[in-house]
Amino acid sequence: MILAPQELIDLTRKERPTAQKRELNFLGIPAKARSDGTLIVLWEDVRATQNVRPARREPKLRMD
């Protein structure tokens, strides 16, 4: 299933396809563009990114 146009706006908080694409790239969610410029985003891809946690950075401790 693909996201409905309003779902894509809700996800990205953007209305224009170019801005949506930029936000999706930032979120790591793949998207395909149609010939009219609108985007196709699969729910499967959105769900897959929800399971990915950002790498945790440990503080660097000096041992002098």
PDB file of N, CA, C and O in Angstrom:
ATOM      1  N   MET A   1       0.837  -1.175   0.000  1.00  0.00           N
ATOM      2  CA  MET A   1       0.000   0.000   0.000  1.00  0.00           C
ATOM      3  C   MET A   1       0.886   1.244   0.000  1.00  0.00           C
ATOM      4  O   MET A   1       1.986   1.250   0.552  1.00  0.00           O
ATOM      5  N   ILE A   2       0.376   2.285  -0.630  1.00  0.00           N
ATOM      6  CA  ILE A   2       1.116   3.534  -0.658  1.00  0.00           C
ATOM      7  C   ILE A   2       0.428   4.568   0.227  1.00  0.00           C
ATOM      8  O   ILE A   2      -0.765   4.463   0.509  1.00  0.00           O
ATOM      9  N   LEU A   3       1.188   5.559   0.657  1.00  0.00           N
ATOM     10  CA  LEU A   3       0.629   6.627   1.460  1.00  0.00           C
ATOM     11  C   LEU A   3      -0.302   7.473   0.603  1.00  0.00           C
ATOM     12  O   LEU A   3      -0.011   7.750  -0.561  1.00  0.00           O
ATOM     13  N   ALA A   4      -1.408   7.875   1.182  1.00  0.00           N
ATOM     14  CA  ALA A   4      -2.328   8.802   0.533  1.00  0.00           C
ATOM     15  C   ALA A   4      -1.684  10.191   0.554  1.00  0.00           C
ATOM     16  O   ALA A   4      -0.823  10.455   1.393  1.00  0.00           O
ATOM     17  N   PRO A   5      -2.087  11.076  -0.351  1.00  0.00           N
ATOM     18  CA  PRO A   5      -1.491  12.420  -0.376  1.00  0.00           C
ATOM     19  C   PRO A   5      -1.504  13.124   0.986  1.00  0.00           C
ATOM     20  O   PRO A   5      -0.509  13.740   1.365  1.00  0.00           O
ATOM     21  N   GLN A   6      -2.601  13.042   1.714  1.00  0.00           N
ATOM     22  CA  GLN A   6      -2.658  13.707   3.024  1.00  0.00           C
ATOM     23  C   GLN A   6      -1.734  13.037   4.035  1.00  0.00           C
ATOM     24  O   GLN A   6      -1.177  13.713   4.899  1.00  0.00           O
ATOM     25  N   GLU A   7      -1.563  11.723   3.942  1.00  0.00           N
ATOM     26  CA  GLU A   7      -0.650  11.023   4.837  1.00  0.00           C
ATOM     27  C   GLU A   7       0.788  11.460   4.598  1.00  0.00           C
ATOM     28  O   GLU A   7       1.576  11.582   5.536  1.00  0.00           O
ATOM     29  N   LEU A   8       1.119  11.693   3.337  1.00  0.00           N
ATOM     30  CA  LEU A   8       2.462  12.161   2.994  1.00  0.00           C
ATOM     31  C   LEU A   8       2.696  13.561   3.562  1.00  0.00           C
ATOM     32  O   LEU A   8       3.783  13.861   4.056  1.00  0.00           O
ATOM     33  N   ILE A   9       1.686  14.406   3.492  1.00  0.00           N
ATOM     34  CA  ILE A   9       1.791  15.750   4.074  1.00  0.00           C
ATOM     35  C   ILE A   9       1.930  15.646   5.591  1.00  0.00           C
ATOM     36  O   ILE A   9       2.743  16.351   6.188  1.00  0.00           O
ATOM     37  N   ASP A  10       1.146  14.775   6.213  1.00  0.00           N
ATOM     38  CA  ASP A  10       1.216  14.593   7.666  1.00  0.00           C
ATOM     39  C   ASP A  10       2.589  14.077   8.096  1.00  0.00           C
ATOM     40  O   ASP A  10       3.122  14.501   9.121  1.00  0.00           O
ATOM     41  N   LEU A  11       3.151  13.174   7.320  1.00  0.00           N
ATOM     42  CA  LEU A  11       4.449  12.603   7.647  1.00  0.00           C
ATOM     43  C   LEU A  11       5.575  13.633   7.520  1.00  0.00           C
ATOM     44  O   LEU A  11       6.424  13.744   8.404  1.00  0.00           O
ATOM     45  N   THR A  12       5.576  14.375   6.428  1.00  0.00           N
ATOM     46  CA  THR A  12       6.684  15.290   6.154  1.00  0.00           C
ATOM     47  C   THR A  12       6.448  16.714   6.656  1.00  0.00           C
ATOM     48  O   THR A  12       7.393  17.485   6.822  1.00  0.00           O
ATOM     49  N   ARG A  13       5.185  17.057   6.896  1.00  0.00           N
ATOM     50  CA  ARG A  13       4.794  18.432   7.240  1.00  0.00           C
ATOM     51  C   ARG A  13       5.141  19.409   6.118  1.00  0.00           C
ATOM     52  O   ARG A  13       5.380  20.594   6.350  1.00  0.00           O
ATOM     53  N   LYS A  14       5.161  18.883   4.910  1.00  0.00           N
ATOM     54  CA  LYS A  14       5.440  19.690   3.711  1.00  0.00           C
ATOM     55  C   LYS A  14       4.337  19.448   2.693  1.00  0.00           C
ATOM     56  O   LYS A  14       3.770  18.357   2.632  1.00  0.00           O
ATOM     57  N   GLU A  15       4.035  20.460   1.899  1.00  0.00           N
ATOM     58  CA  GLU A  15       2.980  20.327   0.889  1.00  0.00           C
ATOM     59  C   GLU A  15       3.529  20.113  -0.515  1.00  0.00           C
ATOM     60  O   GLU A  15       2.923  19.394  -1.310  1.00  0.00           O
ATOM     61  N   ARG A  16       4.655  20.718  -0.829  1.00  0.00           N
ATOM     62  CA  ARG A  16       5.233  20.584  -2.171  1.00  0.00           C
ATOM     63  C   ARG A  16       6.054  19.311  -2.285  1.00  0.00           C
ATOM     64  O   ARG A  16       6.789  18.956  -1.363  1.00  0.00           O
ATOM     65  N   PRO A  17       5.932  18.623  -3.418  1.00  0.00           N
ATOM     66  CA  PRO A  17       6.677  17.363  -3.604  1.00  0.00           C
ATOM     67  C   PRO A  17       8.187  17.509  -3.454  1.00  0.00           C
ATOM     68  O   PRO A  17       8.840  16.606  -2.932  1.00  0.00           O
ATOM     69  N   THR A  18       8.751  18.624  -3.900  1.00  0.00           N
ATOM     70  CA  THR A  18      10.210  18.786  -3.760  1.00  0.00           C
ATOM     71  C   THR A  18      10.606  18.881  -2.296  1.00  0.00           C
ATOM     72  O   THR A  18      11.624  18.322  -1.890  1.00  0.00           O
ATOM     73  N   ALA A  19       9.817  19.577  -1.509  1.00  0.00           N
ATOM     74  CA  ALA A  19      10.094  19.682  -0.075  1.00  0.00           C
ATOM     75  C   ALA A  19       9.834  18.341   0.616  1.00  0.00           C
ATOM     76  O   ALA A  19      10.562  17.960   1.533  1.00  0.00           O
ATOM     77  N   GLN A  20       8.809  17.637   0.178  1.00  0.00           N
ATOM     78  CA  GLN A  20       8.520  16.310   0.733  1.00  0.00           C
ATOM     79  C   GLN A  20       9.684  15.363   0.466  1.00  0.00           C
ATOM     80  O   GLN A  20      10.101  14.621   1.354  1.00  0.00           O
ATOM     81  N   LYS A  21      10.202  15.389  -0.742  1.00  0.00           N
ATOM     82  CA  LYS A  21      11.319  14.512  -1.110  1.00  0.00           C
ATOM     83  C   LYS A  21      12.543  14.805  -0.260  1.00  0.00           C
ATOM     84  O   LYS A  21      13.233  13.885   0.181  1.00  0.00           O
ATOM     85  N   ARG A  22      12.815  16.086  -0.029  1.00  0.00           N
ATOM     86  CA  ARG A  22      13.950  16.481   0.802  1.00  0.00           C
ATOM     87  C   ARG A  22      13.774  15.946   2.236  1.00  0.00           C
ATOM     88  O   ARG A  22      14.721  15.428   2.828  1.00  0.00           O
ATOM     89  N   GLU A  23      12.573  16.074   2.777  1.00  0.00           N
ATOM     90  CA  GLU A  23      12.301  15.588   4.132  1.00  0.00           C
ATOM     91  C   GLU A  23      12.385  14.069   4.202  1.00  0.00           C
ATOM     92  O   GLU A  23      12.929  13.520   5.160  1.00  0.00           O
ATOM     93  N   LEU A  24      11.852  13.389   3.195  1.00  0.00           N
ATOM     94  CA  LEU A  24      11.925  11.924   3.168  1.00  0.00           C
ATOM     95  C   LEU A  24      13.370  11.451   3.093  1.00  0.00           C
ATOM     96  O   LEU A  24      13.733  10.472   3.744  1.00  0.00           O
ATOM     97  N   ASN A  25      14.195  12.131   2.311  1.00  0.00           N
ATOM     98  CA  ASN A  25      15.618  11.788   2.252  1.00  0.00           C
ATOM     99  C   ASN A  25      16.256  11.933   3.632  1.00  0.00           C
ATOM    100  O   ASN A  25      17.034  11.079   4.058  1.00  0.00           O
ATOM    101  N   PHE A  26      15.919  13.022   4.325  1.00  0.00           N
ATOM    102  CA  PHE A  26      16.455  13.256   5.666  1.00  0.00           C
ATOM    103  C   PHE A  26      16.033  12.145   6.621  1.00  0.00           C
ATOM    104  O   PHE A  26      16.819  11.709   7.462  1.00  0.00           O
ATOM    105  N   LEU A  27      14.798  11.693   6.489  1.00  0.00           N
ATOM    106  CA  LEU A  27      14.270  10.635   7.352  1.00  0.00           C
ATOM    107  C   LEU A  27      14.729   9.236   6.943  1.00  0.00           C
ATOM    108  O   LEU A  27      14.525   8.274   7.683  1.00  0.00           O
ATOM    109  N   GLY A  28      15.349   9.123   5.769  1.00  0.00           N
ATOM    110  CA  GLY A  28      15.814   7.823   5.292  1.00  0.00           C
ATOM    111  C   GLY A  28      14.713   6.960   4.707  1.00  0.00           C
ATOM    112  O   GLY A  28      14.809   5.733   4.703  1.00  0.00           O
ATOM    113  N   ILE A  29      13.661   7.611   4.210  1.00  0.00           N
ATOM    114  CA  ILE A  29      12.532   6.883   3.631  1.00  0.00           C
ATOM    115  C   ILE A  29      12.595   7.012   2.118  1.00  0.00           C
ATOM    116  O   ILE A  29      12.546   8.128   1.600  1.00  0.00           O
ATOM    117  N   PRO A  30      12.704   5.901   1.392  1.00  0.00           N
ATOM    118  CA  PRO A  30      12.768   5.975  -0.068  1.00  0.00           C
ATOM    119  C   PRO A  30      11.434   6.411  -0.678  1.00  0.00           C
ATOM    120  O   PRO A  30      10.362   6.116  -0.150  1.00  0.00           O
ATOM    121  N   ALA A  31      11.532   7.119  -1.800  1.00  0.00           N
ATOM    122  CA  ALA A  31      10.337   7.575  -2.523  1.00  0.00           C
ATOM    123  C   ALA A  31      10.642   7.578  -4.014  1.00  0.00           C
ATOM    124  O   ALA A  31      11.781   7.786  -4.432  1.00  0.00           O
ATOM    125  N   LYS A  32       9.615   7.346  -4.794  1.00  0.00           N
ATOM    126  CA  LYS A  32       9.711   7.412  -6.252  1.00  0.00           C
ATOM    127  C   LYS A  32       8.842   8.574  -6.721  1.00  0.00           C
ATOM    128  O   LYS A  32       7.793   8.853  -6.141  1.00  0.00           O
ATOM    129  N   ALA A  33       9.291   9.247  -7.778  1.00  0.00           N
ATOM    130  CA  ALA A  33       8.515  10.359  -8.328  1.00  0.00           C
ATOM    131  C   ALA A  33       7.721   9.893  -9.540  1.00  0.00           C
ATOM    132  O   ALA A  33       8.225   9.159 -10.390  1.00  0.00           O
ATOM    133  N   ARG A  34       6.480  10.330  -9.600  1.00  0.00           N
ATOM    134  CA  ARG A  34       5.649  10.085 -10.778  1.00  0.00           C
ATOM    135  C   ARG A  34       5.992  11.135 -11.827  1.00  0.00           C
ATOM    136  O   ARG A  34       6.730  12.081 -11.550  1.00  0.00           O
ATOM    137  N   SER A  35       5.453  10.966 -13.038  1.00  0.00           N
ATOM    138  CA  SER A  35       5.735  11.919 -14.116  1.00  0.00           C
ATOM    139  C   SER A  35       5.172  13.305 -13.817  1.00  0.00           C
ATOM    140  O   SER A  35       5.674  14.298 -14.344  1.00  0.00           O
ATOM    141  N   ASP A  36       4.138  13.389 -12.980  1.00  0.00           N
ATOM    142  CA  ASP A  36       3.583  14.709 -12.638  1.00  0.00           C
ATOM    143  C   ASP A  36       4.286  15.341 -11.438  1.00  0.00           C
ATOM    144  O   ASP A  36       3.907  16.430 -11.007  1.00  0.00           O
ATOM    145  N   GLY A  37       5.306  14.673 -10.893  1.00  0.00           N
ATOM    146  CA  GLY A  37       6.089  15.223  -9.791  1.00  0.00           C
ATOM    147  C   GLY A  37       5.645  14.762  -8.417  1.00  0.00           C
ATOM    148  O   GLY A  37       6.388  14.929  -7.450  1.00  0.00           O
ATOM    149  N   THR A  38       4.455  14.186  -8.301  1.00  0.00           N
ATOM    150  CA  THR A  38       4.018  13.692  -6.998  1.00  0.00           C
ATOM    151  C   THR A  38       4.825  12.449  -6.630  1.00  0.00           C
ATOM    152  O   THR A  38       5.423  11.801  -7.489  1.00  0.00           O
ATOM    153  N   LEU A  39       4.830  12.133  -5.345  1.00  0.00           N
ATOM    154  CA  LEU A  39       5.674  11.052  -4.854  1.00  0.00           C
ATOM    155  C   LEU A  39       4.879   9.808  -4.492  1.00  0.00           C
ATOM    156  O   LEU A  39       3.714   9.869  -4.097  1.00  0.00           O
ATOM    157  N   ILE A  40       5.556   8.679  -4.642  1.00  0.00           N
ATOM    158  CA  ILE A  40       5.019   7.390  -4.209  1.00  0.00           C
ATOM    159  C   ILE A  40       5.893   6.919  -3.052  1.00  0.00           C
ATOM    160  O   ILE A  40       7.106   6.767  -3.196  1.00  0.00           O
ATOM    161  N   VAL A  41       5.260   6.691  -1.905  1.00  0.00           N
ATOM    162  CA  VAL A  41       5.961   6.201  -0.728  1.00  0.00           C
ATOM    163  C   VAL A  41       5.205   4.985  -0.223  1.00  0.00           C
ATOM    164  O   VAL A  41       3.993   5.038  -0.015  1.00  0.00           O
ATOM    165  N   LEU A  42       5.925   3.893  -0.029  1.00  0.00           N
ATOM    166  CA  LEU A  42       5.312   2.662   0.460  1.00  0.00           C
ATOM    167  C   LEU A  42       5.246   2.663   1.978  1.00  0.00           C
ATOM    168  O   LEU A  42       6.194   3.059   2.656  1.00  0.00           O
ATOM    169  N   TRP A  43       4.106   2.212   2.502  1.00  0.00           N
ATOM    170  CA  TRP A  43       3.951   2.093   3.950  1.00  0.00           C
ATOM    171  C   TRP A  43       5.017   1.154   4.520  1.00  0.00           C
ATOM    172  O   TRP A  43       5.515   1.368   5.626  1.00  0.00           O
ATOM    173  N   GLU A  44       5.356   0.133   3.769  1.00  0.00           N
ATOM    174  CA  GLU A  44       6.381  -0.822   4.205  1.00  0.00           C
ATOM    175  C   GLU A  44       7.703  -0.111   4.494  1.00  0.00           C
ATOM    176  O   GLU A  44       8.385  -0.429   5.468  1.00  0.00           O
ATOM    177  N   ASP A  45       8.059   0.850   3.645  1.00  0.00           N
ATOM    178  CA  ASP A  45       9.309   1.597   3.833  1.00  0.00           C
ATOM    179  C   ASP A  45       9.225   2.524   5.049  1.00  0.00           C
ATOM    180  O   ASP A  45      10.213   2.707   5.761  1.00  0.00           O
ATOM    181  N   VAL A  46       8.062   3.098   5.282  1.00  0.00           N
ATOM    182  CA  VAL A  46       7.883   3.959   6.456  1.00  0.00           C
ATOM    183  C   VAL A  46       8.019   3.117   7.716  1.00  0.00           C
ATOM    184  O   VAL A  46       8.713   3.511   8.653  1.00  0.00           O
ATOM    185  N   ARG A  47       7.368   1.972   7.746  1.00  0.00           N
ATOM    186  CA  ARG A  47       7.432   1.095   8.916  1.00  0.00           C
ATOM    187  C   ARG A  47       8.855   0.585   9.162  1.00  0.00           C
ATOM    188  O   ARG A  47       9.276   0.439  10.310  1.00  0.00           O
ATOM    189  N   ALA A  48       9.582   0.318   8.096  1.00  0.00           N
ATOM    190  CA  ALA A  48      10.945  -0.196   8.233  1.00  0.00           C
ATOM    191  C   ALA A  48      11.849   0.824   8.925  1.00  0.00           C
ATOM    192  O   ALA A  48      12.750   0.437   9.670  1.00  0.00           O
ATOM    193  N   THR A  49      11.629   2.096   8.697  1.00  0.00           N
ATOM    194  CA  THR A  49      12.477   3.110   9.326  1.00  0.00           C
ATOM    195  C   THR A  49      12.120   3.316  10.781  1.00  0.00           C
ATOM    196  O   THR A  49      12.929   3.859  11.534  1.00  0.00           O
ATOM    197  N   GLN A  50      10.933   2.902  11.207  1.00  0.00           N
ATOM    198  CA  GLN A  50      10.545   3.055  12.607  1.00  0.00           C
ATOM    199  C   GLN A  50      11.313   2.105  13.503  1.00  0.00           C
ATOM    200  O   GLN A  50      11.430   2.351  14.703  1.00  0.00           O
ATOM    201  N   ASN A  51      11.837   1.029  12.951  1.00  0.00           N
ATOM    202  CA  ASN A  51      12.587   0.055  13.734  1.00  0.00           C
ATOM    203  C   ASN A  51      14.069   0.382  13.821  1.00  0.00           C
ATOM    204  O   ASN A  51      14.808  -0.276  14.553  1.00  0.00           O
ATOM    205  N   VAL A  52      14.506   1.386  13.086  1.00  0.00           N
ATOM    206  CA  VAL A  52      15.920   1.745  13.057  1.00  0.00           C
ATOM    207  C   VAL A  52      16.168   2.829  14.094  1.00  0.00           C
ATOM    208  O   VAL A  52      15.558   3.897  14.057  1.00  0.00           O
ATOM    209  N   ARG A  53      17.063   2.540  15.006  1.00  0.00           N
ATOM    210  CA  ARG A  53      17.411   3.536  16.017  1.00  0.00           C
ATOM    211  C   ARG A  53      18.715   4.200  15.625  1.00  0.00           C
ATOM    212  O   ARG A  53      19.613   3.542  15.101  1.00  0.00           O
ATOM    213  N   PRO A  54      18.830   5.507  15.875  1.00  0.00           N
ATOM    214  CA  PRO A  54      20.087   6.172  15.562  1.00  0.00           C
ATOM    215  C   PRO A  54      21.224   5.592  16.408  1.00  0.00           C
ATOM    216  O   PRO A  54      21.019   5.163  17.544  1.00  0.00           O
ATOM    217  N   ALA A  55      22.394   5.591  15.842  1.00  0.00           N
ATOM    218  CA  ALA A  55      23.555   5.081  16.566  1.00  0.00           C
ATOM    219  C   ALA A  55      23.780   5.931  17.806  1.00  0.00           C
ATOM    220  O   ALA A  55      23.738   7.160  17.757  1.00  0.00           O
ATOM    221  N   ARG A  56      24.014   5.257  18.900  1.00  0.00           N
ATOM    222  CA  ARG A  56      24.253   5.975  20.147  1.00  0.00           C
ATOM    223  C   ARG A  56      25.723   6.322  20.252  1.00  0.00           C
ATOM    224  O   ARG A  56      26.601   5.473  20.096  1.00  0.00           O
ATOM    225  N   ARG A  57      25.962   7.572  20.518  1.00  0.00           N
ATOM    226  CA  ARG A  57      27.360   8.027  20.638  1.00  0.00           C
ATOM    227  C   ARG A  57      27.740   8.045  22.096  1.00  0.00           C
ATOM    228  O   ARG A  57      27.058   8.636  22.933  1.00  0.00           O
ATOM    229  N   GLU A  58      28.832   7.393  22.379  1.00  0.00           N
ATOM    230  CA  GLU A  58      29.352   7.374  23.738  1.00  0.00           C
ATOM    231  C   GLU A  58      30.276   8.578  23.936  1.00  0.00           C
ATOM    232  O   GLU A  58      31.003   8.954  23.016  1.00  0.00           O
ATOM    233  N   PRO A  59      30.255   9.178  25.109  1.00  0.00           N
ATOM    234  CA  PRO A  59      31.152  10.317  25.350  1.00  0.00           C
ATOM    235  C   PRO A  59      32.605   9.851  25.345  1.00  0.00           C
ATOM    236  O   PRO A  59      32.920   8.739  25.768  1.00  0.00           O
ATOM    237  N   LYS A  60      33.469  10.715  24.863  1.00  0.00           N
ATOM    238  CA  LYS A  60      34.913  10.411  24.892  1.00  0.00           C
ATOM    239  C   LYS A  60      35.482  10.842  26.239  1.00  0.00           C
ATOM    240  O   LYS A  60      35.426  12.012  26.616  1.00  0.00           O
ATOM    241  N   LEU A  61      36.014   9.892  26.929  1.00  0.00           N
ATOM    242  CA  LEU A  61      36.603  10.182  28.240  1.00  0.00           C
ATOM    243  C   LEU A  61      38.117  10.227  28.097  1.00  0.00           C
ATOM    244  O   LEU A  61      38.732   9.355  27.483  1.00  0.00           O
ATOM    245  N   ARG A  62      38.695  11.263  28.678  1.00  0.00           N
ATOM    246  CA  ARG A  62      40.156  11.368  28.643  1.00  0.00           C
ATOM    247  C   ARG A  62      40.727  10.601  29.812  1.00  0.00           C
ATOM    248  O   ARG A  62      40.240  10.689  30.939  1.00  0.00           O
ATOM    249  N   MET A  63      41.743   9.865  29.526  1.00  0.00           N
ATOM    250  CA  MET A  63      42.409   9.073  30.565  1.00  0.00           C
ATOM    251  C   MET A  63      43.830   9.568  30.721  1.00  0.00           C
ATOM    252  O   MET A  63      44.781   8.897  30.320  1.00  0.00           O
ATOM    253  N   ASP A  64      43.970  10.738  31.301  1.00  0.00           N
ATOM    254  CA  ASP A  64      45.329  11.306  31.492  1.00  0.00           C
ATOM    255  C   ASP A  64      45.926  10.933  32.814  1.00  0.00           C
ATOM    256  O   ASP A  64      47.052  11.330  33.117  1.00  0.00           O
TER     257      ASP A  64
END
